Amino acid sequence: MPIDLTKTSLEPQHNQALLKDLQGNILNGHDCAHAVHIFIRFHSNSEKATKDWLQTFAEKITSAWQQWEETSTLSNNSASNNSASEKCFTSFLLSAHGYESLGFDLKPTDNENNVLFDDAFRAGMRVFRNWLSDPAIEEWEQNYQNQIDAVIILANNDLANLRQETEQLKLAINQVAEIITIETGRVLKNEHGQIIENFGFVDGISQPLFMKSDIDLATAQGIDKWDPSAPLKLVLVKDPYGQGESSFGSYCVYRKLAQDVVDFENRVKQLAQQIEGDNAKELAGALVVGRFKDGTPVILNSTAQGDQVILNNFNYDDDPNGLQCPFQAHARNINPRSSETRSEESLEEQRQHRIVRRGITYASEKSKEVGLLFFCFQSDIIKQFLFLQRMWANDQHFVKYKTGLDALIGQGKQQDDGQKWPKKWGQSDTVQFDFSHFITMKGGEFLFAPSISFLKNITNITTEIIL
């Protein structure tokens, strides 16, 4: 039976064919404390050897079904934690250049002559550098100035096991590819055990939800203001080279983002001096991010609420002038939740721009740099990631005229007088203050997470498309 991509509230037991052929970390995050990302470029003139190796390596890839089974086992049997942690989560992503290096056509068409690969994916991230206001290629980290063919993700809660698995894999990779760089990520947590990013704010709260169990939990907490459920079409596309009607993949955007924590904190203190309140510093940070460090939405309260926080069931309808949560606050800018916008998109149209974020923080011992290894999945790079970054985060006039850049991820030239910030939470008096450019893009690429059946049969697949 064909997969219905308009479906929400997916029940794994009834969709085994889909989940067994779909890579993990797409519909749900792998939830591992440590991760290694290995970036490779295939050796020239070694197409057959590389395909042979990939077909063998595909046996190690973690499917969405395996990921769900292991998560269910852990939640039902805490005694299995130790044994389950020994197995590495594994996934494999290809760039457009990687497909071409393996001899695959990037312009296959269906019966109606529609190209089956995303236009932006085929072009690559570098083509969109000016459009995104990214740094010049020469300013990227040296490793990312090289052509990337594929990325292998390994993740585990056991760091020793992860390192051992990585060393073994490196030896195998060297037979067919050059390792361009290896990035190491680790999950950061605050004193309450919440996952945070390097600026100290709880991360990953508002995500599109696909699984019935996740949607049921959100529904129990309330969805009358914001429904986080999403159809499969938001993130899945038919794999052009998949081996059956249940073969799907997802487009991935990878960006290494360095965070300047010292300057960020100093600027927060300076903004705090311009606003009123007993908790001015904490409030200033919340106005920038859209949430307090504990996750409390600043639209709902002028102070952090801790365990009483309503994490996701809210919108901005009662704050049309941005006096509780400014329009340039990252959480509001990147997900306006039906607040009035210049684009005049309906709520349903806005929801189709959502992405599935799967990043992890990093810290370089050598350079002392910290940041985010940003991964996001989607079904359409142009309508999702590129739209969010270009049309919302980088637009000085979104959500309102002269709003200014997204205070966290906005790129490009900031308007001369900065952004408007409420001098006192919820009151009409505002102050002008420039808050921008504390995150620097260091390099990246557009990738595709192919179906497992494609990789397991790669030596036998021709350019003939399975429709």
N, C-alpha and C positions, 0 to 999 in steps of 0.2 A: 504494500500500500504506500503511495507517495506520501512524503512528509509534508504536513501542513505548517508552513512557516508563519502563519498568522496565529498559531497556537500560543497560548500562555499557560502558566501553571502546569509545567511538564511533570509527568509522573514517570520516574526512571523505569519502574518495572514494566510499563506498557510501551516503552520506547527503547528497548535494548539494542535493536539493530542500528539505530541512529547513534546512540551513545558509545557503542563498541567500536564504531568507525570514526568517531570524533575525538580529537585530541583533548586532553584535560586542560584545565586552567582557563577555559573559555566561558563556559556557563557558570562555573564556580572557580574561585581561586584555589591554588594548591595548598595554601595555609601552612607552608613550611617556614621555619625560622631562618633558614639559610638558603641561598641560591647562588649558582654559578652560571654565567652566561658566556658561552664560548662562540666567538665570531670567527667564521672560517671563509676561505676562498679556495675553491677546488683547483687542483693541479690542472694545467692545460693538457690536452691530448690524453686524458685518463677517464673519459666518459664511462666506459664499460666497467672499469675497476671501481669507480665511484658509485655507480648504480649497484654493483654487487655488494659493496659495503653498506650502502643505505638499506638495501633489502634485508640484510642481516640485522642491522641496527634497529630497524623498525620494530623488531620483536620486543625491544625494551621500552618503547614509547608508551606512556601512560594514557589510557583512553579515559573519556569522560565517565564511562561505566565503571572502570576500575577505581577511579577517584571517588565516585559515589559509594561504591561498595566498601572501600577502606574507611571513608568518613563515617559511614553507617556502623561499621564494626567498632570503630573507636568510640563512638558515642554510646554504643550499647554494651561495650565490654572494656572498661578502663584497663583491665589486666593485659590487654593486647597492645598497649601503647608502645612498649619497648620493642617488640618484634616488628610492628608495623613501621616504626621509624627507621628501621634498617634499610628499607627499600626506597631507592631514590625515585622521586617524581622525575619524569623525562619527557621532553617535548622537542619538536624539530620544526623550524620555520625556514622558508625559502624566500629569497629576494627574486625580483624579475631576472636579474643577471644570473642568479643561480639556476633558474629554470632553463635559460638559454644555454648555459654552460653544460647542462645535462641533455641538450638536444631537443628541448620541448618548445613548441610554438606558443608564443604569448598572444597570438591573435586568432585563436580558434573561434569559430562562430557556430551558432545553433541553426536550426532549420529556418529561422526567420532572419538570418544574417546578423544577429546581435553578437558582438564580441563578448566572450565569456569571462575575460579577466578585467578587473577594475582598471579604468584609464589611469588613475593616479598611481596605482601599483606598478603598472607597466612603465610609467615615466620615471618613477623613483623620487625620493625626497629632495634630492639636489635641485631638480627642475623647479621646485616650489620655494626655493630659498628666498628670493626677493618677495614673492607673494606673501610669505609668512614673516618677513622681516627677520629671518634667521641671520646669524653671523656669516661672513664670507667663508667659503669652503676652506680657504687658507688659514682661517682662525679656528677651525674645528681641531679637536685633538688629532694628532698625527695619524693614529691608528684608524680613525674614522674617515680620513681623506682617501683611504684605500677602498677598493670595491669589495663589498660584502656579498657573499653568495648565500650564506645560511647562518642561522643561529641555533645552537643547541642549549636548552635550558635544563639544568639539573637542580633539584631542590630536595632538602631533607631537614629534619629537625636535629639530626645527629651530625654535627660538624665534622667529626673524625671520619664517619662513613662517607660523607659528601666529598671530602678531600681525597679519600682513597678511590672512590668512583671516578673522580675527575682525572686523577693521574692515569688510571687505566684507560680512560677514554682518549686522553691526549695522545697516548702511544698509538691507538688505533687510527685516530684522525690523521696523524702524520703520514700515513700510508697513501692517503688520497687527497689531502688538502693541507693548506697552510693555515695555521692558527694566527689570525690577525691580532686579536686581543682577547683577554678574558676579564670579565667584570664580576666582582664578588659582591653580593648583596646580603644584608642582614636586617631582620625585623627589629625595629626599635619599639620599646614599650615604656609607658610612664609608670608611676608608682602604683597605679590602680590596675595595671595589666592591660591597658588599652594600647592598641597599635598607633604609633604616632610617626610624623615625619620630622625632619631635622629642625624645623622651627618650633617644634614642641606641640603641635596641634594634632588631635585625634584624626586619623586618616581613614579613608575608605568607607565612610558611613553611608553615603547615599549612592547606591549602585542600582542599575537595572536588575530586576530579579526574574528568573526564568523557571526555577524549580518550584513545584507545588508546596513543598515543606517550607521554603523560604518565604513564599508569598503568604502562606497561612500564618506564619509568625508575624509578618508585617501587618496583616489584616487584624490580628488580635491586638496589636498595639495602636491601630487606627490608621485608616487610609482615606478619611473623608476630606482631608486637605491636600494630600499628595499620595497618589497610587504609584508605588515603585515597580509594579509588574511590567513586563515587556514581552512582546512577541518574539519568537525565534528569528524572524526576519531582521530584527535590529542588529543581530550579530552573525548569523549564519548565511552562507551562500553555497550553492551547489559547487562541488569540486569538479572543475572541467575534466580532470583526469582521474576522478574517482571511479571505483569499480562496482557501482550499483546505485539504486535509487535512494539509498540511505547514506550516501557518501557526501559529506559536507565539510566545509572548512570556514576559515574566518580571516579577514585582513587584519594585520597587526601594524601598529605604528610604534616604533621604538625611538626614544630620544633620551640621551644622557643629559641630565639637567643638574648643574652645580648650584648649590644654595649658599649664599653669603650670609651666614647666621649672625656674625658679629655686626655687620652693617644693618641687617634687618632689625635686630634688637635695638640698636642705637636709634634707628629711624622711628621705631615704635615709641621709644621714650620721648622723642621730639614731638611726635604727634600727640602723645599723652599730655604734654605741656600746653597744647592748644585747646584741649577739651576739658569739660567739667565732670566731676564725679569722684567719689571716694576711692574708686577702683579704676582710675583713669588709665593706668598702664594696661591692665587686663582688658579694659573696654576698647582701648585703641587697637590692640591686636585683634580683638573680635571684629571690629569694624573693617579691618583689612581683609580678614579671612572669611568673615560671614558667620563664624562660630567662635565661641570661647575655646580655650585649650582642651577643656573636658568634653567638647562636642555640643554644648548648648548653643542653639541657633540664636544669634543676636537679635533677630527679628522678634523673638518671643520674650526676651528679658535683657535687662541692662547688666545683669550679673550672672556668673556661672551658677548652674543649678545642680551639678554633681549627679547623684543617683536619680534625681527627679527630672532629669532632662528629657524632653521630647525630641528624639534624635532626627526624625525624618518626616513626621506628619505635620507639615506646615506649608504655607505659601506666602506670597508677598502682597496679597490683595488689599490688606489693611494698611499698607505702607506705600502709597502711590508716589510719594515724594522722596523716598529713600532716607527718611529721618531716623529710622530704627536700624535698618540695614542698608548702607549706601549701595547704589547701583554698581559701583566699581568693586565692591567686596567680591572676592573670588567666587564664593559659593553661589551668590546671586547672579553674577555676571555670566557664569558658565552654565547656569540652570535657572533661568528667570521664573520658572514655575507659574506661568500664565500671567505674570505682571505685565502691564502695558509696555509694549516695545515699539520702536520706530518701524520695525519690519512688519508689524501687524499680522504676525503669524498666529494661527489658532494654537491652543494648548496642544492639540494632537500633533500639529506640525512641529512645534517645539520639541516634543517628546521624541520625535524621530531623529533628532540630532544627538541623542545621548550615546555615550561610548561606555564600554566596559573596561574599567581601569584595573590593571594587574601589576602595578609597579612595586618596587622594593627599594629601600634606602641603601646607600653605600657610604663608606668612609675610607679614604685612601690614607694608609699609614705613611706613605712616602711623601705625598704633597700636603697632607692634612686637609684635603678638600673633602667636603661632604655634599651629598645630593641625592637625587632620585634616579634610579634606572626605570624610566617610565615606559610601560607597555600598555597599550590599549587595543581592544578588539572591536571590530565593527564589520558591517556588511558593505559599507560604501565609504571609502576614505574621504572623498570630496564632500559628501553631504554630512559627514559626521566630524571626524577630527579636523579636517581642513576648514570646514565651516566654523566650528567652535573657536579655533585659534584665530582665524582671519576675520570673520564677520562679527564675532562677539568680543573675544579677549583683546584683540588688537585694534578694535574700532573705538576711537575716542568719543564717538557719539552714540554708543550703545550702553545702556538701555535708553537714555535720554540725551538730548543735544548737550555737548560739552561735558559728558560724564567723565571722560578720561580713560586711560587704559585699565584693564583688569589689574588690580593692585598686586597680584602675585605673578601671573604668567603672561601679562601683556608685553608684547614686543613692539619695537618701533619708537618713533618720537612721541614723547609725552607733550601734551599741550602746555604752553608756557606757564600758566598759573596753577598747574596741578589739578587735583580733584577737589570737590566740595565734600566736607565732612561735617556731620552734625556736632555743633559745639557742646550740646547736651543731648543725650539720647532721647529721641522722640520729639525734640523741640525744633522750631523752624530756623533758628540762628545757625549759620554754618561758617566754617573757616576754610580757606584755601590752603591746600598742602599737597606737595608732590610725593606720592608713595609709589615707586615703581622700580623695576630693573634690579631685583635682588636674586633673580634666577637666570642663569646663563646656559644656553643650549650649546653642548660640546660636540654634538654629532648624532647621527641616527640614520634610519632607513625605513622604508615601507616593506613589509614582509607578508607572507601568507602561511597560515597553518593548514597544510593539506590534510586530506583524509588519511587515515592509517592504511586503508586498502590501497591507495595510490603508492605509498612507500613500500608496502609489502609485495607489491607486484611491479615495481618500477622497471625491472629488467625486461618485462614482457609488454610494456605499454608503448604504443606508437603514438603518433600525433592524432590518430583518429579519436574523436571525442565520444564518450559514452553519454548519450542523452536519455 
